[in-house]
């Protein structure tokens, strides 16, 4: 490991090597040469790609649709468009039940 320390918190490379914990946000820059290969080795990539796996775009699409439907439901209730709100509620329930079934089948 390169002999360096964080200019902000003073954490040394040796301390990082022993504990495996960084002292502050500036440590990411100070130990970048060590961290980037480590991230690639552990996570397969050096960048965070989000919580939804890239391999399952259908789940991401369903989550987005649920968010949009909930917003539309709130607006429909605000406009007192109760028939539309009921249809939106039913669609939300259908999607959520489908999600529950998928989680049971895959979990």
Buried (B, 14 or more C-beta within 10 A) or exposed (E): EEEBBBEEBEBBBEBBEEEEEBBEEBBEEBBEEBBEEEBEEEEEEEEEEEEEEEEEEEBBEBBEEBEEBEEBBEEBBEEEBEEBBEBBBEBBEEBEEEBEEBEEEEE
